[in-house]
Amino acid sequence: MINTKLPTIWYGGDYNPDQWPEQIWHEDMELFQKAGINVVTLPVFSWAKLQPSEDEYTFEWLDKILDLIAANGIYACLATSTAAQPAWMSRKYPEVLPVDIDGRKRTHGSRVNFCPNSKVYREFSVRLAAKLAERYHEHPSLLIWHIGNEYGPHCYCGQCAAEFRVWLQEKYGTIEELNKQWNMSFWGHTVYDWADIVPPTNLNGDNRCFQSMTLDYKRFMSDSILACYQGEYNAVKRITPDIPVTTNIWGLFNGLDLHKWGQHMDVVSWDSYPQMNEPMSNVALRHDYMRGLKNGQPFMLMEQTPSQQNWQPYNSLKRPGVMRLWSYQAVARGADTVMFFQLRRSFGACEKYHGAVIEHVGHEDTRVFRECAQLGAELKELGDTLLDSRLASKVALLFDIDTWNAVEITSGPSVDLDYAKQAQKYYKAFYDQNVGVNVISPLSDLSGYDIVAAPVFYMLKPGVADRVKAFVRAGGTFVTTFFSGIVNENDLVTLGGYPGELRDLLGIWVEEIDSLPPEMKNRIVMAAPGFGHLAGEYACGLLCDLLHVESAKPLAVYGDDFYAGMPVLTENAFGQGKAYYVAADAEERFVADLCRTLCEQSGVAAPFRADSGVELTQRHKGSRTFTFVLNHNKDKANVYVDRKYRDLLSKREIAPAGAVEVEAYGVLILEEV
């Protein structure tokens, strides 16, 4: 639990006082009080002001602002400011600047614009972090450390190439083993000296023909960037061992191995910026994924916008009530903070049109401010009631960054195969039933689940197949799809027939994979009388596996083409459980009917019934259960409770008497009485 020093849901966000005169600071304090702000994140991008030259540091302005917020009962999420290096550093030490995948060296500007393997950058960033910790370790406002900001961009410079070779030597030991694991005999690319290995760039055309190399470079980059974070982490922890440390993740992103990163973060934090028309199931998946990075521990919602963004193609306003609704969705799915970018809207540069609690008009008489103040008052009233409560899910979705990268860089079978979208489709099938899902790594413990879904389970790392088999053998239900069990962790095909190590579990053998263009479809024809909610016919396309059953039972067949009549949905009994294989990219209706059937077979259900578009989620704390009711509809909707509840927000009691109406974009937090 991170909220021990301030035992309530933290409410606030990014604050940039160095962009404003001191007179504005005092105005901000008054407005923060009115909005219920209790935490400010600062100074995220102030390295140039904190260190105007190589040997000069100026902390006096930061002293003033920290003293000011402390005097007003506000705490600091204190950032190390290392996301954007000063111009003098880029000029004096040009090796700090990164090189892009096309071999072009970046000039100074923007943010996260550094080579993660630059020894100069690492030395200066760690030194600044240490100086901040030394100066403010006893400051009463210090609540948590915020390292860097939205890490991610990769570099392909000469120093990265040299460090990549060292990383490979540590991983593979010998050049012979590397040649074997990368299959370098293909196209005669066997190497005999580590110096012959270069990063997979586009400098000389497409140099990414060896997917194993590209996959390893992505892993290496993730480790390199993690080392930058760890350097600062260790610096502040040495001085403030009891202060938690985090860095903000910018969404569902495959540039970093986030499950590995989660092991090195005291608390996971992330920035949520959905588009106006994005399915809320996608946003829920991202919350659940962040929660899964540290085994279900509550996370921080570090950034969201109070209303609109500035960098999407269409930067729509959040309609009245939506900011509150989406904030509670984050809390419902495990957030113990609700924070914004930004608290006061910048008046210049690229984020001047990004929404803020305090708009350019500079006062509280705005719709956005009133909504933020309402939410702040509600969170204050909730106090510590929800803190450190946990979600308990009986369904797991296996999601793996390495698999995502491997599917993305593989040469075939279809340019339209999107690993993240396939995961979202299966997640949505459970979300629409209001069945909770934990989004976890394939290396996680599966023993506590009833159902495990692994769409496009393309890559099987060592031990994963045995882990899944043990889960099913003990009585679990497993469902996977086409393009699964194909390769090992180095993207080398597992010989002996697809789906490789899963062949006995699924009881099938895949002979061929047909790739269909977007305009071409096939049909899934259910065997009479159907299977649970599955009946009749469904459309499918994209990829279609031509498979033979071994021990499995066919539940549906293809309806068209030369493989009409071949199995497309199979069930295989394995130990005390069952494994299902969906051999084609089925339409959403099929996936929904399949997952509903599996839930009913496993006894997994929503807390109670609700109209479409109403999201139900539960958090548990000791003997207490809190059921969140989130109406994402533009109109009123109903839930149907079967016992007596009390709404923690309105304080009203709700009796089990038919339908309970929920306002458009409304929220209830129900506790049984």
N, C-alpha and C positions, 0 to 999 in steps of 0.2 A: 504494500500500500504506500503510495507516494504522498498522500494528502495528510500526513500526520501533523505537520507544522501549521497547515491551514485546513482544518477538517471540514471541508465542504467541497462541492463541485467547483473547481477553479473556473473563473469566468473572466475573460479579458482578451488579450491578443497582442499583435505586433504594434509597437509604439516607437516612433522615430523622432524623439525630441530634438536631436541634433539638426533636424531640418527646419526648426522653428525658433524664434526668439524666446527668451525666458518668460516674457509676459504671457505667451500662449501656454507655457507649461502650467501656470497657475490656473488659467481658465480650464485647461484640460482636467486638472484635479477635481474641480467642481463638477464638471460633466461626468467624469468617471464615477464620482459618488452617486450622482443621479441615476446612472445606468446600472449600478451595482457591480462595477468592475472591481475585481479584487486581485488580479494578476496582470502584469504587463511584461511582454517579451521585448528585451532590449539589451544591447544595441546590436542588432543582427548584421548590419552592413556599415559599421563605423570604424573599420580598421584604419582607414586613411586619417581619420580624426584622432584616433587613439595613438597612432604612431606616424606622425607627419614626416619623419625621416628615419634612417636606419638606426640611429642611436638616440632618438628622442621619443619619449612617451608623454602624452598629455591626458591624465585621468581626471583633472579637476572638474570638468564639465559633467562627467559621469558621476563623480562624487555628489554634485549638487542634485542631479535628478534622482539618484537613489535615496538620498536623504529626504528629498521632497516626497517621493512616493511612500517612504516609510512613515513620514509624519502624517500622511493621509490614510494610513492603514492599508496600503497596497503593497503587494509583494512582487518580487522580480523573478521571472524566468530569464536568467542572465546568460546572454549569448556570448560566445567567444569572438564573434565578428570576423571569422576567418573565411567566410564564403566569397569575399572579394578582396584580393590583395591590393595594396596601394600602388599608384602609378609609378612611384620611384622604384619599387621592387621589380616591376616588369621591365623598366628601362635599364636599371643597373644589372639585373640578373635575367636576361632574356630567356634563359633555359627554364624559367618558371612557366612560361607560356606554352600551352599545349599545341599539338599538331593533330589535325583532324584526319579522318579516314582516307581522305584524298591527298594526304601529304602536305596540306597547306598549314603553315604556322599561323596561329591566331595572333592578332594584335591585342593590345590592352583594351579592356572594356568589358561590359556585361558582368556576369557573376559566375561563380564556379568555373572560372576561366584559368585554371592552373593544371599543370601536369602533376598527377598524384605521386609520381616517383621522383619529383624534384626534391633533392635533399635541401635546397635553399628554402623552398616553400615549407617543408616539414619543420625545419629548424625554426623559422620565424613564427610559424603558427603555434608550435608548442611553447615557444618562449612567451608569446602574447597570452596564451591561455594560462600559463603559470603566473604571469604578472597579475592578471585579473584575479586569480584565486588567492594569491598572496595579499592583494590589496583589500579584497572584499570577503574574505573567508569568515569574518565575524560580523559582517553587516546584517542588521536585523531583517532587511528585505529579502535576502538571498533565500530562494525557495528551491530552485532546480537549475542545473546547467543545461544550456542549449549549445551543442557543438555544431559548428558550420551551418549549412542550410541547404536542404534539397540536393544532397550529393548525387552524382550520376554520370556526367559526361566523361567519355573515354578519351584517351590520348594514344597516339601512335608515333611518338618521337623516338629518337635514338636512345635516350636514357631508359625509356620504357622497353625498347627492344632488348637492351642489355639485361634489365631486371627480369624480363620474361624468360630469358635463357636460364638465369639462375633459378627462377621458380620452377622451370621444367626439369632442371637437373635434380632439384629436391624432390620433385614428384615421381620421376621415372628412374632416376639413378644412373642409367646408361643410355647412350644414344641408340643402342640396339633395341632397347625396350620402347623408346619413343617411336622409332620407325615401325615397330610392331603395332603399337596402340593407335598410331595415326594411319596405318596402312600406307606408308610412304612408297611402297613398291609400285603403287598405282601411278601411271604416267612417268615412271622412272624418277620419282622425286626422293629417293633414299638419300639421307644426309649422313655424313661421316664426321662432321665437326659441329659443335653447338653454335659456332659463329655463323653457320649457314642458315640458321633459322631466323626469319624476319616476321614481323607482325603481319597479320592478314589484312592488308590495306587494299585500296583501289588505285594506288599510285601508278602501278604498271598495268592497268587494266584490272580485271577481276582476279584478285589473288586470294579468293576465299573458296577455292575448289576443294580444299580439304576441311570438311566440316569438323573433324576432330580438333584440328588446329584452331579454327575459329571459336569453337566451344571452349577450348582451354584458354584462349586469349580473353574471352568474356569472364571466365572464372578468375583469371589473373588480375584483370582490371578491377573486379569486385574486391578482391583481396587487397589490391594496392590502395584503393580508395578507403577501404576499411582500416588500413594501417594509418592513414592520415587521421581518421577519426580516433583511433586507439591512442595515437600519440598525445592528442589533446585530452582524451579521457583520462589517461594515466597521469597527466600533469595536474589536472584539477582534483583527481581522486587522492593523489598524494597529500594534498593540502586540506581538502574537504572530504574526507572519506565517508561522511554520513549524508552528504548532499547527493541526491540522485542525479543521473546524467542521461540525456537523450539527444537525438537528432531527428529532424522531421523528414519523413519519407514522403515523396510526392506521388502517392497513389499506387495503383497496380502497375508495376514497372519491372521490366526484365533486364535492366542494366546492372542490377545488383542482386546477389544471392541473399534475399532478405531474411530467409530462415537462419542463415549463418549470422547475419547482422544482428538479428534478434537476441542471439546469445550474448552479445556484447553491449546491449542497451539495458540500463536499469529499468526503463519503461519505454515502450514503443510509442512513438507519436507520428502522426501523419496529417497531410493536408488534403481536404476533401473539396473538390471543385466540380461537381456534376454539371452537365448542361441542363437547360431548362426542361428539355423533352427526353432526357435519359431515363430509361426504366429504373425505377427505384430498387429493383432487385439487384442491379449492377452495383449501386451504391452500398446496399446491404452486404453484398459479397465482399466488397473492399473493407468494410468495417470488420466483418468476420475474419477476413484474411489477416488483418493487422492484429486482431485479438489472438489469432492462432500462432503468431510469431513467438509468443512467450507463454505457450501452454495455457491459454485462457486468461492470463492476467489482464486486468483492466488497462486500457491504453489511453493516450492523450489525443483528443482532437485538437491539433496545434493550430491549424488554419482552416477557415472557411470564410466566405464573404458574407457580410450582413445583407447584401442585396445582389449587386451585379459584379461580374468580372470585367477584365479589359482585354484579355488575350485570346478569347475564343472567337470564332467567326461571327457569332451573333450573341452579343452580351446582354441578354434579357434581364429585366428586373425580377427578383424573387417576389411573387405575388404576396399580398398581405397574409400572414400566417405561415408561409412556407419556411422562412428562416427558423421560426420556432419549431415547426414540425420536424425539419431536417436535423436540427440540433438535438431534439429528443430522440430521433432515430439513432444518432450516434451514441447517446447515453443508453438507449435500450439495448444496444449491441455491444456495450462494454466500455464506453468512454467514461472516464471520471473527470473530464475537463470539457469545457465548451469555449473555444477561443477563435478569434478572428484575425484575418489580415484584411484591413488594418484598422487601428483605432481612430486615427485622424487621417483624412484623405490627403495625399501628397498634392502639391500644386504644380509640380513640374515633372518632366521625364516620363518614362513609359508606364508608370502605374498611377498617373494622375486621374485616370478615369476608373480605377478599380475602387469598388465600394468600400465604405468605412462607417463606423459607428457615428463619427462626427463628420458631416459632409462639408463641402467647401463653404457653405453659408456660415458655418462656425458656431451654430447654436443648437439647442435641443428640440426646437420646434419643427421636427421632420418626422415623417412616418417611420423611417428606419430607426431613428433614435428611440421613438416611443416603443417600438416592438422590442428593441434591445433592452430597454429599461424594464419592460414587462417580464421578459425572460430572466433578467438579472434578479428581479424581486422573487420570482418563483424558485429559482435555484437557491437563493439565500434561505427561503422558507423550508426547502427540502433539507437543508443542512447536511448532516452526515448520513442520512437515512440510507442512501443508495451506495455509499462509498464501499469499494472493495467487494461488492456483490458480484456473483459470477453467473455465467450462462451454463446450462447443462443441456447438451445436445446428444441425441442418439443417432444422428446421421453425420457422416464425415464426407467431405469432398476433398480428394487428394489433388493438390496443386503444387507444381514443381517448376521453378524458374529454369533449371537446366533443360527440362523437357520442353518448355516453351521456346527456349532458344534453339534447341535442336530441331524442333518442328519448323521453326521460322527459317533456318538456314539450310535445311536439307534440300537436295536437288530433286524435287518431286514429292509426291505424285500430283499435287494440285497447288497452284498459286493461291487458291481461295481457301485453303485449309488454315484456319485461325484457331490456335490452341485456346486462347483466352475466351473467344466467343463460344467454343464448345463447352468450356467450363461454365460460362454464364448460362448457357441453355439448360444444363442439368441442375445448376443451382436454382434457377428460376422455377423449375418444376417443383422443388420442395418449398421455396419461398412462397409461391402462390397458394400452397396448402397451409401456410403458417407453421411449417415444420422447421424447427431450428437446425442449423447446419454449422458445424465447425469446419473451417477451411484450413487444412493441415498439410504438412509435408508427408510424402510417402514413407519417410523414415520415422514417423511418429508412431506411438503406441496405438494400436487399433482395438485393443481388447474391450474398451468401454462402449463400443458402438454396436448398434443393431444392423445398420446399413452403411456400406462404404461405396461411394461412386467415384470412378476414375475414368472420365471420358478422355479419349485419345491418350491412353497410357503408353505412349510411344517408347519411352526410355525406362528401363528397369535397372536401377542401381543395385549393387551387391546386397543381397539379403532381403530385398523388397518383396520378391516373389514368394519367398518362404514366409515372410511376415503376413502377406495377404492370405496365403494358403492356411496358415495357422488360424487366422481370423475366421475363415469360412468353415474350416474343420470343426471349430468350436461352436458353430451354430449361426454364424453371421451370414448376411446377404451381401453379395458383391455384384456390382454391375459395371461393365466396361464396354468399350465400343471398338469400332474399326480403328485401324492403325495403332494397335496396342501390342506391347510385348515384342516390338520389332528389333530394338537395338539395346546395347549395353551403355554404360555411363560414358563411353568414348565415342558413341554414335557408330559403333561397328555392329553389323547385323548378326543376330543370334541365329546360327545355322540349325538346320533340322526341322524347319517349317515354322511359319507364323502360327500363333502368337508366342513363339519362343518358350520361355520358362513358364508361361501361363497355360500352355497347351493342355496339360492334364487337369488343371483346375477348371478350365472352361469346357473341356471335352470336345474340342473342335480342331480342325486343321484348315487354315486359309491357303488356298492354292494360288489365287490371283487377286489383284486389287484393280477395279475398274474406276477410272477417273472421268467424271461426267462434266461437261461444260455447263454453265449456269442455266442455259435454256433447256437442258435435257434432264428428265426426271424418270424415276422408276416408281414402282408401287410396293408397299408392304401389305401383304394379304394375310390376315389372321386366320388361323385354322379355327373352324367352328368347334365349340360355341364361343371361342375367344379365350382370353386370359385376363381375368379380373375386369378392369375397366377397358381393356383393349379389345376392340371388336371391329369387324369390317375391314376397311382399307385406309392406308395413310400414304402420303407422298414421301419420297426419299430421293437423295441425289448426292452430289459432290464426290464421295467415295463409296464404292460398293464392294465389299469383300465377297469373293466367291469361295464358299467354305464347304467342308464336309464334316458331318457329325461323326464323332467317335463314341464317346459315352454320353454326349449331350442329347437332349430332346428338342426337336424343332417346334417352336410355337408359332412361327409365321414364316412365309416364303416370299420371294420376289414375284411380282406379277408380270414383268415384261422382260424383253430382250432375250438373248440366247441362254441366260441363266435363270429364266423364269422357272419357278418351282424349287430353286435352291434355297436353303434356310437363310433367313435374315435376322431372326431373333431366336436365341437358343437358351435353354435352361439346363444346368448340369448339377446334379446332386453331388456334394463333395463333403464327406464326413457328416456332420450334423447340419451343415448349411447348404446354401445354393449359390451358384454363380451364373450370371446372365451376360450374354454377349449380344450387342446391337451392331449388326454388320454393316450398316449404312448410316449416313447422316439423315436422320429422320426429321420430319417436320415437328414443330414445337408441340402440337397436339398429341402426337405419339409419345414423346418424352414425358409430357404431363400425365398421360394415362398410365404409362409404365410406372412412373415413380409413385403415383397415387396407389397403384396396386401393391407395390412393394411395401409401402408404408402400412397399408391395411394388413398385409400378411404378417408384418413384424410388430403390429400393435403400436405403431408410432403415429401420434396425432397432434393436432393443434390444441391449445388450452381450451378453447371453445369455438363456436361457429361465428363467422363474421362475413359481412358482405364483401364482394370483390373490391379490391383496392384498399382494404383495411389490413394493416400489418399488425401482427401480434407477436410479441417477444417477451420472454420472462428472464428476470435476473433473480438470483437466490442468495440470501444472506442468513446463515444459520437456519433457523426454522421458518424464516419469513420468505415469502415469494411475492415479487412485484411483477404484475402483468402490464406491459405497455400496449396501449391501443392507439394506433397511428392511422388516421384517416387521410390517405393520399388523394382522395377524390375532391373534385371541385364542388361537390354537393354533399349534403348530409348523407350519412350511411349508418347502418345498424350493426351491433354485435348482440349476441344471444347468450347471456350468462346463465349458469345453472346453480348459482349460489350467491350469497350476499357479499358485496364488496364495498370498500370505501375508496374514493378517488383521492389520492394524495394531493392533487393540484387544486381541485375545487372544494375539497373537504366534504362533498356530499356522499351519502350512502346510496348504493344501487342494489335494489332487490331483484331476485330472479323472477321477473314477471314479463316474459316475452322479450321483445326487442328493446335495446337501449340505444338511443340516438346519439350519434357523435357528429359534431359540427364539421362542416367542410374544413379540411386541413386541421382538424381538431386532435387533441391528445388527451388521453386518460392514463393515469398510472394507478392501477387497481391493486389493492391488498385485501385478501379475504378477511372478513370479520365474523 
